[in-house]
Structures are given as structure tokens and as C-alpha cells.
């Protein structure tokens, strides 16, 4: 083993056992380790929660929306069956389902709510969406052509005070022109199901009816609003959409989920980036503590450095000794932070309720976040980035004090010894 490593390890161990002035240096070293550990642990936990939120929201949104949707240039799409068949020829497309989407207004007794009406074919819709897992009452299969059944979002049903079996009135904006006035088209629907997707956008403003009933109500004949596609890899949806755009024969508009919800996911990604930068400042503060620790250690060890130099140690060897000291402080804090962060991130479902029970405070409100427990997903890529950047900061923090140590003049250091 090289003597630089031996001396560096000896200096590190001796600081922990020392008293007096060296004890103060040891205390600052401990603070630096704890600061690095806390910063790394906080980064892992926060990024894991952000990853969990992102995945949970993506799952909920795409459980109701679609990976890719094909719509007509003028709002209506003819020959949708041909487009669906052409799309299914792509090896990455798993399923296709037509839909009719229009605006409407629902009323029950004295309560009125605006809504987005989506006409679907229940059998096909189950292949591209996850409404089955979100149903809180009834079933999507209860939507049958000619029966005029309707499935409401939970918040929409609550606002109308509607339950299973109730009759709600759907008012379509397309009206009947009469000599006296333009009369809206009105049809009564029976509530056959209630779903809860966990997204306010859908739970409070989406109503599902059978596609044939929607075509009759909105006078669309055999036209549809578009075709929804499900793909094998949702992250490949932009590429698949571009490939489909070059193969479809009919003129249509193709959009994937990254474009239809672009602003939302961009906001989540921006928030994650900003949180990462803010939390890395904690690690940077710990790195500055390492600088102060090594500066005082160099001042304390000036006589030892002079003796090493007189015995033939070069400036690089002296510098390596103090770089090793700082690296040990950083690595110990780094390993402790990674272990603590991963342990905490993997057990948030136990930790959060325990803290709430001990403090009596509500840290996680299910009614606010619409998720029963705090989601967490530890990604190996995030942990590797955190470890790499934190270790780099630690090494950079050791350079200046170590350089100062290598510049110590032996004659000056030993003059008053």
C-alpha cells in the first residue's frame, strides 16, 4: 500500500479520537459527513417521490386518455374502420377504438353541469383504456346501443346528486330549427355506472355513452370524432405516430399523448429539475464544510507536512494525502446518504403514517392528492447521477486545501517547532 494512503487513513482515524483543537476539526468533519448524507438522502427521496407522482399521474391520465389519437381535419372522421385496420397493421399498435366526443349539458332536478360527452364502443374501449379498474359502481358493458345509458365521473355524479338508476337529461348544443326558435336536442339517459380516475379533469367533466347513441343524438350518421390507439411502449408513441402519419391513406390529424398533455408533463419535469437543483445546494454546502475542515487540518499538520517533505515526499504526495482525507469524509457521508435515502424511499408507506400518528399532523391528505398513499419509485439512473455528482463535488472541494498543503515550506513550518 502506498504511504500516502496509509498517512491519509491515519490522519482520518486520529481526528476522530483527538481532543482539543483536533476535536473541533473532528466535529466539523462529522458535520460535513452528516450534511452530505442528508443532502444525498433528501435527493433520493424527493426524486423518488417525483418519479412516483409522474408515473402515477401518467398512468391515471393514459387510463382515460389515449396513447395516440387520430382525428379528422374538419372535426369528423369518415371510414374510421379502414383507418383502424391500417393502424393495427403497425407491429407496435395493440388496439384501436373509435369514439365520438362532443360538448353537452347534464341536468337533474335543479342541478345543471357542463360536460364532455364521449361516445364509445364498450368492448373496444376496454382495449385502449382502463375504465374497468376505475369503476366505482356499475359497468362499462352496461352501455348498450338504444338503451341510452350513461357513465359519469364521480365528481360529476356528486355535483348532480345522481346515483345508479337515476335519470339525467343530456342537452346537446346542436338544435332543431323551428319557425319559432332554435330548440336544443334533449334526451334522457339512465346512469348505469360511475367511475373515479383520480384526475379532476375527467372525474368532474366526463360522461360516457354508447357511440351509436352519441351519433344519433349529435346527428353524425356513421361519422366519428376519431380513433384512439394503444401502443406497446407508451414512450415510443411519438415515433409510432410519425410512422403512422406516413402510412395512413386518409387525410387525418395524428397526435400522441406527449402532445395532447405536453404542458402538464413539462410542468412536472420542470418542477423535478428545480427540486434537484435546490437539493444539490445542500450537498454543495456540505462540500464547503469539507473545505473548511481540510484548511484547518492543513494548518494543524504543518509540522507533519514539513517532516514528510524533508523525508522526500513530493508536493503531489502531500496533496494526495489530504485529497484522500476529504474523499473519505465525502464517501462515508455519501454511502450513508444512499443507504438512508433508499431505505426511506422504499418505506414511505410505513414512515408517513408513523409520523402522522406520532405528531397528530396530516402529512398526506387523500382527498387533496386523490392517491391513497405517497407514491415512490427509485430509479437506478437517478441514484447513479446523485452519487456521481456528489462525489465529484467532494473531490473538487478537496483540491484547494490539498494544494495549499503541497505548497507548505518545510523551513517555515519547522522554524518555531
Secondary structure, 3 states (H helix, E strand, C coil): CCHHHHHHHHHHHHHHHCCCHHHHHHHHHHHHHHHHHHHHHHHHHHHHHHHHHHHHHHHHHHHHCCCEEEEECCCCECCHHHHHHHHHCCCCEEEEEEEEEEEEEEEECCEEEEEEEEEECHHHHHHHCCHHHHEEEECHHHCCCCCCEEEEEHHHHHHHCCCCCCEEEEEEEEEEECCCCEEEEEEEEEEEEEECCCCHHHHCCEEEEEHHHHHHHCCCCCCECEEEEEECCHHHHHHHHHHHHCCCCCCEEEEEHHHHCHHHHHHHHHHHHHHHHHHHHHHHHHHHHHHHHHHHHHHHCHHHHHHHHHCCCCHHHHHHHHHHHHHHHHHHHHHHHHHHHHHHHCCHHHHHHHHHHHHCCCCCCHHHHCCCCCCCCCCHHHHHHHHHHHHHHHHHHHHHHHHHHHCCCHHHHHCCC
